[in-house]
Amino acid sequence: MTDLKEEIEVLRQRISALEESRLTKIKTALRRKKTAVKIAIIAGIIVPVAIYAAAGVIPYSFSAGSAAVATEVNANFTYLNNVSVPIGGIIAWHQDLTGVPALPGSGEWVKCDGQTLSDANSPMNGQVIPNLNGNGLGANSPGHTAKVQMFLRGGTTSGTGQQDAFQGHWHQIDYHTAGGVSGSIGAAGADTAFASFSTSRVRAGNAFSDGSNGTPRTASETRPSNMSVVWIMRVK
């Protein structure tokens, strides 16, 4: 009986040793698998994201009912971050269109309203945001001593504002006298046939229709046809 108990105890110890050995092998395999997964993530996800970003294609798409794998979702976020508007980028925002939500509460975007940015998480903290929207509560618009709405213009540097202007030019004045004398005065006004007229009687009047392009539209500024938008800037 004693011998049987001893044999059972020996068998029990052997089984325990086998179980420990098996567990050790499983743990080792799991560690190796984790390392392999990390390598796969680096080689198979991060690198392709850079390739996808260059190609302009979102790495992964999901359909209703399918499982969303965390690494694939993160890869999409990485892609979107790589192709998003850079800090300091300005875009036009149609804020008053029905259904358009307010700017995100995260503060990544602010209106270009001349405010002094107060956000410790932004590299632009403490700087004056350009007053492109002509907000009366903000700083003066760039290049102006007033708060005016502004178009954007490309250049080799940024931040320089300009007043509106009209290119310098001359007007040609055509004339016809009662005595049948007619002609025109050019830029220098040196037409001898017109010399007998009093210059006080010669002036350019208001703009009027040329007969084919409609009544000229006049205003307090020179501007192209346009639609108002709210300029916003990414600050972080």
C-alpha positions as CSV (number, residue, x, y, z in Angstrom):
1,M,0.0,0.0,0.0
2,T,2.8,2.3,0.9
3,D,4.6,1.5,-2.4
4,L,1.4,2.4,-4.3
5,K,1.1,5.8,-2.6
6,E,4.7,6.5,-3.4
7,E,4.2,5.7,-7.0
8,I,1.1,7.9,-7.2
9,E,3.1,10.8,-5.6
10,V,5.9,10.3,-8.2
11,L,3.4,10.4,-11.0
12,R,1.8,13.5,-9.5
13,Q,5.1,15.3,-9.5
14,R,5.9,14.3,-13.0
15,I,2.5,15.6,-14.2
16,S,3.1,18.9,-12.3
17,A,6.5,19.2,-13.9
18,L,5.0,18.6,-17.4
19,E,2.3,21.2,-16.8
20,E,4.9,23.7,-15.7
21,S,7.0,23.0,-18.7
22,R,4.0,23.4,-21.0
23,L,3.0,26.7,-19.3
24,T,6.6,27.9,-19.8
25,K,6.5,27.0,-23.4
26,I,3.2,28.8,-23.9
27,K,4.5,32.0,-22.2
28,T,7.6,32.0,-24.3
29,A,5.5,31.6,-27.4
30,L,3.2,34.4,-26.4
31,R,6.2,36.7,-25.8
32,R,7.6,35.8,-29.2
33,K,4.1,36.4,-30.7
34,K,3.9,39.8,-29.1
35,T,7.3,40.7,-30.5
36,A,6.2,39.5,-33.9
37,V,3.0,41.5,-33.7
38,K,4.9,44.6,-32.8
39,I,7.2,44.1,-35.7
40,A,4.2,43.5,-38.0
41,I,2.6,46.6,-36.8
42,I,5.7,48.6,-37.5
43,A,6.5,47.0,-40.8
44,G,3.0,46.3,-42.0
45,I,1.0,49.2,-40.8
46,I,3.1,52.3,-40.1
47,V,5.1,52.0,-43.3
48,P,2.0,51.4,-45.5
49,V,0.3,54.4,-43.8
50,A,3.1,56.6,-45.1
51,I,2.7,55.1,-48.6
52,Y,-1.1,55.5,-48.4
53,A,-0.7,59.1,-47.3
54,A,1.5,59.8,-50.3
55,A,-0.9,58.0,-52.6
56,G,-4.0,59.8,-51.1
57,V,-5.8,56.6,-50.2
58,I,-7.3,55.9,-46.7
59,P,-5.6,52.6,-45.6
60,Y,-8.6,50.7,-44.3
61,S,-12.4,50.9,-44.9
62,F,-15.1,49.3,-42.7
63,S,-18.6,48.1,-43.5
64,A,-21.7,47.7,-41.2
65,G,-21.4,44.7,-39.0
66,S,-17.7,44.1,-39.6
67,A,-15.2,44.2,-36.6
68,A,-13.0,47.3,-36.4
69,V,-9.5,46.2,-35.5
70,A,-7.8,48.8,-33.3
71,T,-4.5,48.8,-35.2
72,E,-6.4,49.5,-38.5
73,V,-8.5,52.3,-36.9
74,N,-5.3,53.9,-35.5
75,A,-3.7,53.6,-38.9
76,N,-6.6,55.5,-40.4
77,F,-6.2,58.2,-37.8
78,T,-2.5,58.4,-38.5
79,Y,-3.2,58.8,-42.2
80,L,-5.8,61.6,-41.5
81,N,-3.3,63.4,-39.3
82,N,-0.7,63.3,-42.0
83,V,-2.9,64.7,-44.6
84,S,-4.9,67.2,-42.5
85,V,-4.5,71.0,-42.7
86,P,-1.2,72.1,-41.1
87,I,-1.1,74.4,-38.1
88,G,-1.4,77.9,-39.4
89,G,-3.5,76.8,-42.3
90,I,-6.5,78.9,-43.2
91,I,-9.7,77.6,-44.9
92,A,-13.1,79.1,-45.8
93,W,-16.0,77.9,-43.6
94,H,-19.7,78.2,-44.5
95,Q,-20.8,78.5,-40.9
96,D,-24.4,79.7,-41.6
97,L,-25.3,76.8,-43.9
98,T,-28.2,74.8,-42.4
99,G,-26.9,71.8,-40.5
100,V,-23.3,72.9,-40.2
101,P,-22.1,72.2,-36.6
102,A,-20.1,74.7,-34.6
103,L,-16.3,74.6,-34.5
104,P,-15.0,71.7,-32.4
105,G,-14.6,72.4,-28.7
106,S,-11.1,71.0,-28.8
107,G,-10.0,74.5,-29.9
108,E,-8.0,73.2,-32.9
109,W,-9.7,75.8,-35.1
110,V,-10.5,79.4,-34.4
111,K,-12.1,82.2,-36.4
112,C,-9.7,84.8,-38.0
113,D,-11.3,87.6,-36.0
114,G,-8.3,89.5,-34.7
115,Q,-8.3,87.8,-31.3
116,T,-5.1,87.3,-29.3
117,L,-4.9,83.5,-28.9
118,S,-4.9,82.2,-25.3
119,D,-4.2,78.5,-25.5
120,A,-1.1,77.0,-23.8
121,N,-1.5,73.9,-25.9
122,S,-1.0,75.8,-29.1
123,P,2.4,76.8,-30.5
124,M,0.7,80.0,-31.6
125,N,-0.3,80.9,-28.0
126,G,-0.1,84.7,-27.4
127,Q,-0.1,85.6,-31.0
128,V,-2.7,87.8,-32.8
129,I,-4.9,85.8,-35.2
130,P,-5.3,87.8,-38.5
131,N,-8.6,89.7,-38.6
132,L,-9.7,88.5,-42.1
133,N,-13.4,88.6,-41.2
134,G,-13.4,92.3,-40.3
135,N,-14.6,91.5,-36.7
136,G,-15.2,94.9,-34.9
137,L,-14.0,93.4,-31.6
138,G,-10.6,92.2,-32.9
139,A,-7.3,93.8,-33.9
140,N,-7.1,95.8,-37.2
141,S,-6.9,93.8,-40.3
142,P,-3.4,93.2,-41.7
143,G,-2.0,96.2,-43.5
144,H,-5.0,98.4,-42.5
145,T,-5.8,100.8,-39.7
146,A,-9.3,99.5,-39.6
147,K,-11.2,96.2,-39.3
148,V,-12.0,95.2,-42.8
149,Q,-12.9,92.0,-44.6
150,M,-10.2,90.6,-46.7
151,F,-9.5,88.2,-49.7
152,L,-6.5,86.0,-49.6
153,R,-3.6,86.3,-52.1
154,G,-0.7,84.0,-52.7
155,G,2.9,85.2,-52.2
156,T,6.4,84.2,-51.3
157,T,5.8,85.4,-47.7
158,S,2.6,85.4,-45.6
159,G,0.9,87.9,-43.3
160,T,1.3,91.1,-45.3
161,G,-2.0,93.0,-45.9
162,Q,-2.7,95.6,-48.6
163,Q,-5.2,98.4,-49.1
164,D,-7.5,98.1,-52.1
165,A,-6.3,100.0,-55.2
166,F,-7.1,100.8,-58.8
167,Q,-4.3,100.7,-61.4
168,G,-3.2,104.1,-62.6
169,H,-4.4,105.0,-66.0
170,W,-5.6,107.8,-68.4
171,H,-9.0,108.4,-69.9
172,Q,-9.5,109.3,-73.6
173,I,-12.1,112.1,-74.0
174,D,-13.9,112.3,-77.4
175,Y,-15.4,115.6,-78.4
176,H,-17.5,117.1,-81.2
177,T,-18.1,120.9,-81.6
178,A,-21.0,122.7,-83.1
179,G,-18.7,123.8,-85.9
180,G,-18.2,120.2,-86.9
181,V,-14.8,119.8,-85.3
182,S,-14.3,116.4,-83.7
183,G,-11.5,114.4,-82.4
184,S,-10.1,113.0,-79.1
185,I,-7.7,114.0,-76.4
186,G,-5.1,111.3,-75.6
187,A,-3.0,110.8,-72.5
188,A,-1.0,114.0,-72.9
189,G,-4.0,116.2,-73.9
190,A,-2.0,117.8,-76.7
191,D,-4.7,117.9,-79.4
192,T,-4.3,121.4,-81.1
193,A,-7.9,121.4,-82.4
194,F,-9.1,121.4,-78.8
195,A,-6.8,124.2,-77.6
196,S,-9.5,126.9,-78.0
197,F,-11.8,125.2,-75.4
198,S,-11.8,126.3,-71.8
199,T,-10.4,123.4,-69.8
200,S,-12.9,124.0,-67.1
201,R,-15.6,122.8,-69.4
202,V,-13.9,119.4,-69.9
203,R,-14.4,116.7,-67.3
204,A,-15.1,113.0,-67.0
205,G,-18.6,112.3,-65.7
206,N,-20.2,109.3,-64.0
207,A,-19.9,105.8,-65.5
208,F,-22.8,104.9,-67.8
209,S,-23.8,102.0,-70.0
210,D,-21.8,101.4,-73.2
211,G,-25.0,100.0,-74.7
212,S,-24.1,96.4,-74.5
213,N,-22.8,95.5,-71.0
214,G,-25.5,96.9,-68.8
215,T,-25.4,99.7,-66.2
216,P,-22.1,99.8,-64.4
217,R,-22.2,98.9,-60.7
218,T,-20.5,101.3,-58.4
219,A,-19.7,101.0,-54.7
220,S,-17.3,102.2,-52.0
221,E,-14.7,99.6,-53.0
222,T,-13.3,97.8,-56.0
223,R,-14.2,94.1,-55.8
224,P,-15.0,91.0,-57.9
225,S,-18.2,89.1,-57.6
226,N,-18.0,87.1,-54.4
227,M,-19.8,85.2,-51.6
228,S,-19.0,85.7,-48.0
229,V,-17.3,83.0,-45.9
230,V,-15.8,82.9,-42.4
231,W,-12.1,82.4,-42.5
232,I,-10.8,80.0,-39.8
233,M,-7.3,78.9,-38.9
234,R,-5.9,75.7,-37.4
235,V,-3.9,76.6,-34.3
236,K,-3.0,73.2,-32.8
